[in-house]
Amino acid sequence: MGRSFDNVDWKVAEAEFFMERLCVAGNAFPNPEIEFHLSAFVSAARSITLTLRAVLGGAAGFASWYAVREEQLKNDPVARYFLELRNFTQKTGARVVNRIQGDEIRSQFGRILSGRTRRNWFGHSGEALSPAPDMEVGAAAQAHFRTLLEIIYDCYVDFGPVIDPQQRYTPEYFARMGWTAEDAEEELGFPRGWTSLSRNNPAEIPYRFQMLRQHSGACGINDIFARHLGRTTPHPSPLPEWPGEEPGGWSQLADGGRVWIPPALRTTGSAEGDIAAYIASLGPSEAPVVPSQAPEARADADYSLFRVLLAESLQRMQAHYFATPIAGSSRRAARERIFCYELYHQLRATFERESFNFMLGGELDKAGHPIIRDGMVPDLVVHHPGDMERNLCVIEVKPVAGRKTGFRKDVVNLLRFVTEYSYREGILLVFGRHRRGQSLIRGRLGAEIQELRRAHVRVLWMESAGEPPVEFS
């Protein structure tokens, strides 16, 4: 595939841009603004399928796949009208909004008397067009845009590994093609073996592909799919945190399970061997009692498990909690409180289901606290009330387009909770999609990511519903 599928995503975003302006345009006559937006929309909408064919024209199976969709568009009266309108506006300069010709005056007057009049309607263009949609201009544009968007979504589903790195770089797809993780690394321009910790450990293969996906991009219009279709493109679920080999960490068992082994008992190089060696070291009358965890190791284990539960809870959040519909508008708005309340609900349910022995607090008011001063009110805290030694995590939430002052205030609060009040980790959780998301977020923090990580403050970004949160590094 010579051209990038980003070209298609870009055209979809362009069409949505002008469609949204059609939906909020005034209804004065004459109205140059709506004519300009309609001309731009029909051109951008037409370019979606043209660009799709230019990008995927040579892909196996695409020609027959697209022929079915093309026939559907031909049989759709709204799609057919917009296609013809685009041709006429481009070639003859035809204008159609709110224009009435003699025999149409009676029907329009009847609509006014019956209360069925529309803000902006398709009128007479003077050209031989197919019958216009019997609906308001903005509503017709929305209907046509959703039809085209369904085609692009189907393309992401049916040709996912060809166009979407999140669906391509998976162990299943590469195994099906007879390729390896090293082939994936080389394809992305990395040295072969770049993601490997131990070439003899098959358990690391899914994690290697997950790392490659984090460095290879994703669908650029999942926010648009979520707004208009209520769903996002397929993608692998996030894996549990890699157990690693650091002191006090978790070890992976051959059957896929995980076990915590104290550093002093890590002697054989494998979890199964360490367990067998420990049992063999016991005297004949001694029961195989698992040694208790040291406080620091227990905190590490609790936090590792919490991160897994947090990722699972975020994955269950639906699209409308990321961007809330606004009455009277096609636009949606990111609402921090709505997002926080739903995240609280999902975390509570997950904690109870997994018997996670920590309390979750939402907007916990610290006013009057004998130790934590200045009246800080974090969005979420995970702790044992009354025990400053069991403060696990504090979370602040921000929409990606939030103000810089709000970002920096939250970062300062997180640093204080971690450095002054014994919280194990602080997390700044950013949600929502933005084309400059990475640079925008970094520019609003007021500190370098590495400085924050050294201070035990993590920055996570979840672009849209269903996508795994990405930790900045």
C-alpha positions as CSV (number, residue, x, y, z in Angstrom):
1,M,0.0,0.0,0.0
2,G,1.9,3.1,-1.3
3,R,-0.3,5.8,0.3
4,S,-1.1,6.2,4.0
5,F,-4.6,5.5,5.2
6,D,-4.1,8.7,7.2
7,N,-5.1,10.5,4.0
8,V,-8.6,8.9,4.3
9,D,-8.8,9.9,8.0
10,W,-7.9,13.4,7.1
11,K,-10.7,13.7,4.5
12,V,-13.2,12.3,7.0
13,A,-12.2,15.0,9.5
14,E,-12.4,17.7,6.8
15,A,-16.0,16.6,5.9
16,E,-17.1,16.6,9.5
17,F,-15.6,20.1,10.0
18,F,-17.9,21.6,7.3
19,M,-20.8,19.4,8.2
20,E,-20.8,20.7,11.7
21,R,-20.8,24.3,10.4
22,L,-23.8,23.5,8.2
23,C,-25.7,22.4,11.3
24,V,-25.2,25.7,13.1
25,A,-25.5,28.1,10.2
26,G,-28.1,30.8,10.3
27,N,-31.1,30.9,7.9
28,A,-30.9,34.4,6.4
29,F,-31.5,34.8,2.7
30,P,-29.3,35.1,0.8
31,N,-26.9,33.3,3.1
32,P,-23.4,33.1,1.6
33,E,-22.0,31.4,4.7
34,I,-24.2,28.2,4.4
35,E,-23.6,28.1,0.6
36,F,-19.8,28.2,1.2
37,H,-20.0,25.5,3.8
38,L,-22.3,23.3,1.7
39,S,-20.0,23.6,-1.3
40,A,-17.0,22.7,0.9
41,F,-18.9,19.8,2.5
42,V,-20.0,18.1,-0.7
43,S,-16.5,18.4,-2.1
44,A,-14.9,17.0,1.1
45,A,-17.5,14.2,1.3
46,R,-16.9,13.2,-2.3
47,S,-13.2,13.1,-1.7
48,I,-13.6,10.5,1.1
49,T,-14.4,7.6,-1.3
50,L,-12.1,8.9,-4.0
51,T,-9.2,8.9,-1.5
52,L,-10.2,5.5,-0.1
53,R,-10.0,4.0,-3.6
54,A,-6.6,5.8,-4.2
55,V,-5.2,4.3,-1.0
56,L,-6.6,0.8,-1.1
57,G,-7.1,0.3,-4.8
58,G,-4.4,-2.4,-5.0
59,A,-5.2,-4.2,-1.8
60,A,-6.3,-7.9,-2.2
61,G,-10.1,-8.1,-2.2
62,F,-10.8,-4.4,-2.1
63,A,-12.3,-4.1,-5.6
64,S,-15.1,-6.6,-4.9
65,W,-15.6,-5.2,-1.4
66,Y,-15.9,-1.6,-2.6
67,A,-18.2,-2.6,-5.5
68,V,-20.9,-3.6,-2.9
69,R,-20.6,-0.2,-1.1
70,E,-20.6,1.7,-4.4
71,E,-23.9,0.0,-5.3
72,Q,-25.3,0.9,-1.9
73,L,-24.4,4.6,-2.5
74,K,-26.0,4.6,-5.9
75,N,-29.3,3.3,-4.4
76,D,-29.2,5.8,-1.6
77,P,-31.2,8.9,-2.7
78,V,-29.4,11.2,-0.2
79,A,-26.0,10.0,-1.3
80,R,-27.0,10.2,-5.0
81,Y,-28.2,13.8,-4.5
82,F,-25.0,14.9,-2.8
83,L,-22.9,13.3,-5.5
84,E,-24.8,15.2,-8.3
85,L,-24.8,18.4,-6.2
86,R,-21.0,18.2,-5.9
87,N,-20.6,17.8,-9.7
88,F,-22.9,20.8,-10.4
89,T,-21.4,23.1,-7.7
90,Q,-17.9,22.3,-9.0
91,K,-18.7,22.7,-12.7
92,T,-21.6,25.2,-12.9
93,G,-21.5,27.1,-9.5
94,A,-25.1,26.0,-8.8
95,R,-26.6,27.2,-5.5
96,V,-29.5,25.5,-3.8
97,V,-30.1,26.6,-0.2
98,N,-33.4,28.3,0.5
99,R,-34.1,28.9,-3.2
100,I,-37.8,28.7,-4.3
101,Q,-39.2,28.6,-7.8
102,G,-42.8,29.3,-8.8
103,D,-44.5,26.0,-8.1
104,E,-42.6,25.5,-4.9
105,I,-43.9,28.6,-3.2
106,R,-47.3,27.0,-2.3
107,S,-45.6,23.9,-0.7
108,Q,-43.2,26.1,1.3
109,F,-46.0,28.4,2.4
110,G,-47.9,25.3,3.5
111,R,-45.0,24.1,5.6
112,I,-44.8,27.6,7.3
113,L,-48.5,27.5,8.2
114,S,-48.3,23.9,9.5
115,G,-45.2,24.6,11.6
116,R,-43.1,22.3,9.5
117,T,-40.8,24.9,8.1
118,R,-37.1,24.3,8.2
119,R,-34.2,26.6,9.0
120,N,-32.5,25.8,5.7
121,W,-33.8,23.6,2.9
122,F,-32.7,22.5,-0.5
123,G,-34.4,24.7,-3.1
124,H,-34.3,25.0,-6.8
125,S,-30.9,25.1,-8.4
126,G,-31.8,25.6,-12.1
127,E,-30.0,22.3,-12.9
128,A,-31.2,18.8,-13.7
129,L,-30.6,17.3,-10.2
130,S,-32.2,14.3,-8.7
131,P,-35.0,15.1,-6.1
132,A,-33.5,16.9,-3.1
133,P,-33.8,15.3,0.4
134,D,-37.0,16.3,2.1
135,M,-35.1,17.5,5.2
136,E,-33.1,20.4,6.6
137,V,-29.7,20.9,5.0
138,G,-27.7,20.2,8.1
139,A,-29.7,17.0,8.9
140,A,-29.2,15.8,5.3
141,A,-25.5,16.4,5.5
142,Q,-25.3,14.5,8.8
143,A,-27.2,11.6,7.3
144,H,-24.9,11.5,4.3
145,F,-21.8,11.8,6.5
146,R,-22.9,8.9,8.6
147,T,-23.4,6.8,5.5
148,L,-19.8,7.5,4.4
149,L,-18.5,7.0,7.9
150,E,-20.1,3.5,8.1
151,I,-18.1,2.6,4.9
152,I,-14.8,3.8,6.4
153,Y,-15.6,2.0,9.7
154,D,-16.3,-1.2,7.8
155,C,-13.0,-0.8,6.0
156,Y,-11.2,-0.6,9.4
157,V,-12.9,-3.8,10.4
158,D,-12.5,-5.8,7.1
159,F,-9.0,-4.5,6.2
160,G,-7.8,-3.7,9.7
161,P,-4.3,-5.3,9.6
162,V,-3.6,-3.6,6.2
163,I,-4.5,-0.1,7.4
164,D,-4.4,0.0,11.2
165,P,-1.2,-0.6,13.2
166,Q,-3.2,-1.5,16.3
167,Q,-4.7,-4.4,14.4
168,R,-1.6,-5.3,12.4
169,Y,1.0,-5.6,15.1
170,T,-0.5,-8.5,17.0
171,P,0.9,-12.0,17.7
172,E,-2.1,-13.6,16.0
173,Y,-1.8,-11.7,12.7
174,F,1.9,-12.2,12.4
175,A,1.6,-15.9,13.3
176,R,-1.1,-16.2,10.6
177,M,1.2,-14.7,8.1
178,G,4.2,-16.8,9.1
179,W,6.1,-13.8,10.5
180,T,7.8,-13.2,13.8
181,A,8.1,-10.4,16.3
182,E,11.6,-9.7,14.8
183,D,9.9,-9.2,11.4
184,A,7.5,-6.7,13.0
185,E,10.4,-4.8,14.6
186,E,12.3,-4.7,11.3
187,E,9.1,-3.5,9.4
188,L,8.8,-0.6,11.8
189,G,12.5,0.3,11.4
190,F,13.7,-1.0,14.7
191,P,16.6,-3.5,15.1
192,R,15.6,-7.1,15.2
193,G,15.2,-8.2,18.9
194,W,14.8,-4.5,20.0
195,T,11.8,-5.4,22.3
196,S,13.1,-8.7,23.6
197,L,14.2,-9.3,27.2
198,S,14.8,-13.0,26.8
199,R,14.7,-14.7,23.4
200,N,13.7,-18.0,25.1
201,N,10.6,-16.7,26.9
202,P,7.5,-17.0,24.8
203,A,5.4,-15.3,27.5
204,E,7.0,-12.0,26.4
205,I,5.8,-12.1,22.8
206,P,2.4,-10.4,23.5
207,Y,4.2,-7.7,25.4
208,R,6.6,-7.1,22.6
209,F,3.8,-6.6,20.2
210,Q,2.1,-4.3,22.6
211,M,5.2,-2.1,22.8
212,L,5.4,-2.0,19.0
213,R,1.8,-0.9,18.8
214,Q,2.5,1.9,21.2
215,H,5.2,3.1,18.8
216,S,3.3,2.7,15.6
217,G,0.3,5.0,15.6
218,A,-3.4,4.2,15.5
219,C,-6.7,5.1,13.8
220,G,-6.8,9.0,13.7
221,I,-10.7,9.3,13.7
222,N,-11.9,7.1,16.6
223,D,-13.3,10.2,18.2
224,I,-15.4,10.8,15.1
225,F,-16.5,7.2,15.0
226,A,-17.5,7.5,18.7
227,R,-19.4,10.7,18.2
228,H,-21.5,9.7,15.2
229,L,-21.6,5.8,15.3
230,G,-21.1,5.2,19.0
231,R,-18.2,2.8,18.6
232,T,-14.5,2.7,17.9
233,T,-12.2,0.5,15.8
234,P,-11.2,-3.0,17.0
235,H,-8.0,-3.2,19.0
236,P,-6.3,-5.6,21.4
237,S,-7.1,-5.2,25.1
238,P,-4.2,-3.9,27.3
239,L,-2.1,-6.6,28.9
240,P,-1.5,-6.7,32.7
241,E,1.6,-4.9,33.7
242,W,4.7,-6.9,32.8
243,P,5.9,-8.7,36.0
244,G,9.6,-8.0,35.4
245,E,12.5,-9.3,37.4
246,E,13.1,-6.4,39.7
247,P,13.4,-7.1,43.5
248,G,10.0,-7.4,45.1
249,G,8.3,-7.8,41.7
250,W,6.0,-10.4,40.3
251,S,7.0,-13.5,38.4
252,Q,5.2,-15.2,35.5
253,L,4.2,-18.8,35.8
254,A,4.3,-21.2,32.8
255,D,0.5,-21.5,32.9
256,G,0.1,-17.8,32.6
257,G,-0.5,-17.1,36.3
258,R,1.5,-14.6,38.4
259,V,3.2,-15.1,41.8
260,W,5.0,-12.8,44.2
261,I,8.3,-14.2,45.5
262,P,10.4,-12.4,48.1
263,P,13.9,-11.4,46.7
264,A,15.7,-13.6,49.2
265,L,14.0,-16.7,47.8
266,R,14.7,-15.9,44.1
267,T,17.5,-18.4,43.6
268,T,16.8,-20.7,40.6
269,G,15.9,-18.4,37.8
270,S,12.3,-19.5,37.4
271,A,9.2,-19.0,39.6
272,E,8.4,-22.7,39.6
273,G,12.0,-23.6,40.6
274,D,12.0,-21.0,43.4
275,I,8.7,-22.4,44.8
276,A,10.0,-26.0,44.7
277,A,13.3,-25.0,46.3
278,Y,11.5,-23.2,49.2
279,I,9.2,-26.2,49.9
280,A,12.2,-28.6,49.7
281,S,14.1,-26.4,52.3
282,L,11.4,-26.9,54.9
283,G,11.8,-29.5,57.6
284,P,9.6,-32.6,57.7
285,S,7.3,-31.2,60.3
286,E,7.1,-27.7,58.9
287,A,4.0,-26.6,57.0
288,P,4.7,-24.7,53.7
289,V,3.9,-21.3,55.0
290,V,4.4,-18.4,52.6
291,P,6.5,-15.7,54.2
292,S,4.8,-12.4,54.8
293,Q,5.6,-9.5,52.5
294,A,7.7,-6.6,53.5
295,P,5.8,-3.3,53.5
296,E,7.6,-1.9,50.5
297,A,7.1,-5.1,48.5
298,R,3.5,-5.2,49.5
299,A,3.0,-1.6,48.3
300,D,4.6,-2.4,45.0
301,A,2.4,-5.4,44.5
302,D,-0.7,-3.5,45.5
303,Y,0.1,-0.7,43.1
304,S,0.9,-3.1,40.2
305,L,-2.5,-4.8,40.8
306,F,-4.2,-1.4,41.0
307,R,-2.8,-0.4,37.6
308,V,-4.3,-3.5,36.0
309,L,-7.7,-2.8,37.6
310,L,-7.5,0.9,36.5
311,A,-6.9,-0.2,32.9
312,E,-9.8,-2.7,33.0
313,S,-12.1,0.0,34.4
314,L,-11.1,2.5,31.8
315,Q,-11.7,0.0,29.1
316,R,-15.4,-0.4,30.3
317,M,-16.2,3.3,29.9
318,Q,-18.4,4.1,27.0
319,A,-17.9,6.8,24.4
320,H,-20.5,9.3,25.7
321,Y,-18.5,9.7,28.9
322,F,-15.5,11.0,26.9
323,A,-17.6,13.5,25.0
324,T,-21.1,14.4,26.1
325,P,-23.8,15.3,23.5
326,I,-25.1,18.9,23.5
327,A,-28.8,19.6,22.8
328,G,-29.3,21.6,19.7
329,S,-25.8,20.9,18.3
330,S,-23.9,18.1,16.6
331,R,-20.9,18.8,18.7
332,R,-20.0,17.1,21.9
333,A,-18.1,18.4,24.9
334,A,-15.5,16.8,27.2
335,R,-16.9,17.1,30.8
336,E,-14.4,16.3,33.5
337,R,-17.0,15.7,36.2
338,I,-19.0,13.3,34.1
339,F,-15.8,11.3,33.2
340,C,-14.7,11.2,36.8
341,Y,-18.0,10.0,38.2
342,E,-18.2,7.1,35.6
343,L,-14.6,6.2,36.3
344,Y,-15.4,6.1,40.1
345,H,-18.3,3.8,39.4
346,Q,-16.3,1.4,37.2
347,L,-13.4,1.3,39.7
348,R,-15.7,0.6,42.6
349,A,-17.3,-2.3,40.7
350,T,-13.9,-3.6,39.7
351,F,-12.5,-3.3,43.3
352,E,-15.5,-5.3,44.7
353,R,-15.4,-7.9,42.0
354,E,-11.6,-8.5,42.5
355,S,-11.8,-8.1,46.3
356,F,-9.2,-5.3,46.2
357,N,-8.7,-4.3,49.8
358,F,-8.5,-0.5,49.4
359,M,-11.1,2.3,49.7
360,L,-11.8,4.5,46.7
361,G,-12.6,8.1,47.5
362,G,-14.1,10.6,45.1
363,E,-13.3,14.3,45.5
364,L,-12.3,13.6,49.1
365,D,-12.3,16.9,50.9
366,K,-9.2,17.2,53.0
367,A,-10.3,20.4,54.7
368,G,-9.6,20.2,58.5
369,H,-7.2,17.2,58.0
370,P,-4.6,17.3,60.8
371,I,-1.8,16.3,58.4
372,I,-2.9,17.1,54.8
373,R,-3.3,20.9,54.7
374,D,-4.3,23.6,52.2
375,G,-7.7,22.1,51.5
376,M,-6.7,20.0,48.5
377,V,-9.5,18.0,46.9
378,P,-8.1,15.4,44.5
379,D,-10.4,13.8,42.0
380,L,-9.8,10.2,43.2
381,V,-7.8,8.6,46.0
382,V,-7.0,4.9,46.7
383,H,-6.1,4.4,50.3
384,H,-6.8,3.0,53.8
385,P,-8.5,5.9,55.7
386,G,-6.8,6.7,58.9
387,D,-3.5,5.0,58.0
388,M,-0.9,7.2,56.3
389,E,1.2,4.1,55.6
390,R,-1.4,2.7,53.2
391,N,-1.9,5.6,50.9
392,L,-1.6,3.9,47.5
393,C,-2.5,6.3,44.7
394,V,-4.0,9.7,44.1
395,I,-5.5,10.6,40.7
396,E,-6.2,13.9,39.0
397,V,-8.3,13.9,35.8
398,K,-8.1,16.5,32.9
399,P,-9.6,16.7,29.4
400,V,-6.9,16.9,26.8
401,A,-8.0,20.5,25.9
402,G,-8.1,21.7,29.5
403,R,-6.4,24.9,30.5
404,K,-2.7,25.0,31.2
405,T,-3.3,26.5,34.7
406,G,-5.5,23.6,35.6
407,F,-3.0,21.0,34.4
408,R,-0.2,22.7,36.4
409,K,-2.3,23.0,39.5
410,D,-3.1,19.3,39.4
411,V,0.6,18.4,38.8
412,V,1.6,20.4,41.8
413,N,-1.1,18.7,43.9
414,L,0.1,15.2,42.8
415,L,3.7,16.0,43.7
416,R,2.6,17.2,47.1
417,F,0.5,14.1,47.8
418,V,3.4,11.9,46.9
419,T,6.3,13.8,48.4
420,E,4.7,15.1,51.5
421,Y,1.8,12.8,52.4
422,S,3.2,9.3,51.6
423,Y,1.1,8.4,48.6
424,R,2.8,5.6,46.7
425,E,2.1,7.1,43.2
426,G,0.3,10.0,41.7
427,I,-1.5,9.7,38.3
428,L,-2.5,12.6,36.0
429,L,-5.1,10.9,33.7
430,V,-5.8,12.9,30.5
431,F,-8.8,11.9,28.4
432,G,-10.0,12.9,24.9
433,R,-8.5,13.0,21.4
434,H,-6.6,15.9,20.0
435,R,-4.4,16.0,16.9
436,R,-1.6,17.6,18.8
437,G,-2.3,15.5,21.9
438,Q,1.3,14.4,22.8
439,S,2.9,17.8,22.4
440,L,-0.2,19.6,23.9
441,I,-0.1,17.6,27.1
442,R,3.6,17.8,27.5
443,G,3.5,21.6,27.1
444,R,0.9,22.0,29.8
445,L,2.6,20.0,32.5
446,G,5.1,22.5,33.7
447,A,7.7,19.8,34.2
448,E,9.5,17.1,32.2
449,I,8.0,13.6,32.1
450,Q,11.3,12.1,33.4
451,E,11.3,14.5,36.4
452,L,7.7,13.5,37.2
453,R,8.4,9.8,36.9
454,R,11.3,10.1,39.3
455,A,9.0,11.8,41.7
456,H,6.5,8.9,41.3
457,V,3.9,10.9,39.3
458,R,2.7,9.2,36.1
459,V,0.9,10.8,33.1
460,L,-1.6,8.6,31.3
461,W,-3.5,9.6,28.2
462,M,-6.7,7.8,27.1
463,E,-7.7,9.2,23.7
464,S,-11.2,7.6,23.3
465,A,-13.4,4.8,24.6
466,G,-12.1,1.3,24.1
467,E,-8.5,2.4,23.6
468,P,-5.8,1.4,26.1
469,P,-4.4,4.3,28.2
470,V,-0.9,5.2,27.2
471,E,1.7,6.1,29.8
472,F,4.1,9.0,28.8
473,S,7.8,8.1,29.1
